[in-house]
């Protein structure tokens, strides 16, 4: 295991927490702005946008 692998292993949980917080942030915004909000659908669409962004970043 390289030093880089060890560092990434140490921050793994922080990255996961940050992504969860990002989803929660946008779930809250959608909940405030859309009275008839369907949480399951909103979460699915938010995750799709995040995955799309990750794919876009990975391509560069």
MOLIN-V472466 format. One record per residue. RES is the residue in one small letter. PSI is psi as a letter, one per 30 degrees, with the letter a starting at -180 (* if undefined). OMEGA is omega in radians with two decimals (none if undefined). Layout:
BEGIN
res=RES psi=PSI omega=OMEGA
res=RES psi=PSI omega=OMEGA
END
This chain:
BEGIN
res=x psi=k omega=-3.13
res=x psi=l omega=3.09
res=x psi=e omega=3.12
res=x psi=e omega=3.10
res=x psi=e omega=3.13
res=x psi=e omega=3.14
res=x psi=e omega=3.14
res=x psi=e omega=3.09
res=x psi=e omega=-3.13
res=x psi=e omega=-3.09
res=x psi=g omega=-3.13
res=x psi=e omega=-3.10
res=x psi=e omega=3.11
res=x psi=e omega=3.11
res=x psi=e omega=3.13
res=x psi=e omega=3.12
res=x psi=e omega=3.13
res=x psi=e omega=3.13
res=x psi=e omega=3.09
res=x psi=e omega=3.14
res=x psi=e omega=3.11
res=x psi=e omega=3.10
res=x psi=e omega=3.13
res=x psi=e omega=3.13
res=x psi=e omega=-3.09
res=x psi=f omega=3.01
res=x psi=e omega=3.12
res=x psi=e omega=-3.13
res=x psi=e omega=3.13
res=x psi=e omega=3.12
res=x psi=e omega=3.12
res=x psi=e omega=-2.99
res=x psi=f omega=-3.07
res=x psi=j omega=-3.09
res=x psi=e omega=-3.12
res=x psi=h omega=-3.09
res=x psi=k omega=2.99
res=x psi=j omega=-3.02
res=x psi=e omega=-3.12
res=x psi=e omega=3.12
res=x psi=e omega=3.13
res=x psi=e omega=-3.14
res=x psi=e omega=3.13
res=x psi=e omega=-3.13
res=x psi=e omega=3.09
res=x psi=e omega=3.12
res=x psi=e omega=3.08
res=x psi=e omega=3.13
res=x psi=e omega=3.12
res=x psi=e omega=3.12
res=x psi=e omega=3.11
res=x psi=e omega=3.12
res=x psi=e omega=3.12
res=x psi=e omega=3.11
res=x psi=e omega=3.13
res=x psi=e omega=3.14
res=x psi=e omega=-3.12
res=x psi=f omega=-3.14
res=x psi=f omega=-3.08
res=x psi=* omega=none
END
